Amino acid sequence: MQLTINTQTDTYEQAIAAVQAAYGFNPAPTTGDWPKAPALEPRPGPEDLSDDDLWEGWSERMLFDTLAALMPGARTVLRHIADVGGSATYDDVQAHFAGHPETPIPRNRIGGTLTSVRAVRRRIGPDNNNRLLERDDRVRVYRIEPALIEGLQRAFALADARPDLMRQDAGAGDRF
């Protein structure tokens, strides 16, 4: 038996496999022995969201882009307000997050946490200066336009499916 290994083109693994196959050890598998790879399903992405106007320039895609740019704490507060129907009192939001197991936010920091919503909205939102999150200081209520709730829910669903697209904390000590 003669075995030729070309050290210029063959890898170490190929040489070992050839020697093992020549002596009947661990015969090299053929392509017919390999299992078929599972079909890859396309990953959802922002392009799957609608660009149709939901309300005064807001689209699902624009809502998702806004969520992706928010600090995690602001995104969590916005989600809570959307989940409770789009309107929550200051006290309810503060109480919810004061002892929150994953995103605790001190009572006196909720307003500061939500400032990123306004900052991001100016960069990403529609040009006609409509807010995503309204704050009524007179009655102490946060409110999201009802026409945006369903689009926000779809944007949050994509955010859950693709956390890699979301902005992460700026620093280890910054949780808001």
N, C-alpha and C positions, 0 to 999 in steps of 0.2 A: 504494500500500500504506500502511496506517495501522497503527501499533503503539502499544498503550497499555500503559504500565507504571505500576502503582500503587506509589508509593514508601512508602506507609504499610503495605502488606501483603506486597509482593513483596520477596524478598531480592535481594541483588546478583547471586548466582549464577543466580537465576531470570531476572533481567533480561538478563544476558549470554546465557543459553541461548535466550531468546526472540529476541533480535537475531540470534544465529547461525542459529537455525532459519529465521527470516524470509529470510535471505540464502542459505540452503542450505548453511551450514557446520555441521559437526558436528550433524546433526539429533538432536533430543532422542530418547533411547531410549524405547520404549514398554515397558510392564510385561511384554509378551510376549517382549521381547528379553533380559530379565534372567535370569541363571541361577537355577535353583532352589537355595535354601539347603539344605545338608545337614541331615538330621534330627539333632537334638541327642539324644544318649544321656544318660540321667540319670547324674549324677555319683554315685559311691558315697559314702556317708556313714555316720556312726556308727549312724544309725537302721537300717541294713542288718544290723547285728550282732545276735546273739541276746541276750535278757535272761534266758535260761534259766540255772539254777544249774549251773555246771560242777563246783564243789567248794566246799563250805562258804561259800556266799554270793557267790562270784566268778562273774561272767558275762562273755561276750565284750565286751559294751558297757562294763562296768566296767574290764576290762583295757585297752581302747582309751583310755578316759578317763584311766587311770593313765599310759599311755604318752604321751599328749598333754601331760600336765602335767609330765613328767620333763624335767630338763635333758638336752640332747642327748648328753652323755657317758654319763650313767647309762642312757639309753635304748639306746645302742650296746652297753654292757657287758651289759645285760639281754638284748638280742637275741643276743649271742654265746653266753651261757649257755644260752638256749633253743635255739639252733641246734646246739649240741653235745649235745643230749639232756636238758638241764635240770640237769646237774651238772658242775661244773668246780672244780679245785683252785685255791687262791689263786695258786700259782706259775704255772699254765697261763694264768689270766686276766691276771696281771701281764706274763708274757712276750708274750702276744698283743698287748697294747696298748702295751707299751714302744716298739715300733717300728712301730706301726700307721700306714699312710700317710695316712688321713683323720682319725682321732681318736687321736692319740698321748696317752697318759696315763702320767705317770711312775709307777714302781712304788709309790712311797710315797703316791700320791694315789688309788689304786683304792678303798680303803675310804671316803675322804672323798667321792669321786664318787658312791658308792652310797648315801650318807646321804639323798639326795633321794628314793630309792625308799621308804624308811621314812617320811619326812615326807609324801609324796604319798599313800601307802597309808593313813595315818591320816585324811586328808581325804576320800579317794575310796573306799577299800576297804570291805569288809563290816564291820558293827558288831561282829562276834564276835572282832575283833583277830587274824585269821589273816594271816600274812605272805605276800606274793607271793614274796619272795626270802628264803630261810632261809640263815643263815650259821652254820656249825658250826666254831667256833674250835678245838675239840679235835682234829679231823682236818683242819682248814684247807680246807674245801670250801664253795662256794656251791651252793645247791640250789633248784630250782623244783619245786613239786609236779607230778608227771607228769600229773595230770588237767588241769592248766592249759596244758600245752605247746601243744596243738592250738588252743585259743582264743587264746593269745598269737600263734601263727603267723598266724591270721586277722586279729588286731588289727594286727600288723606289716604285713600285706599292704595293709590299708586305709591305714595310715600312709604306706606307699610311694606309694600312689595319690593321697593327699591330704596332701602335706607342708605345705600351707597351714594345716592344723589342728593342727600340732605346735608346741610351745613352742620358741622359738629361743633362741640364746645371749643371756644378759643383757647382755653387753658384748663388745666386739671382742676384748679380751684374755682373756676368760673362755671357755676351751674345754672345761671339765669340766662 
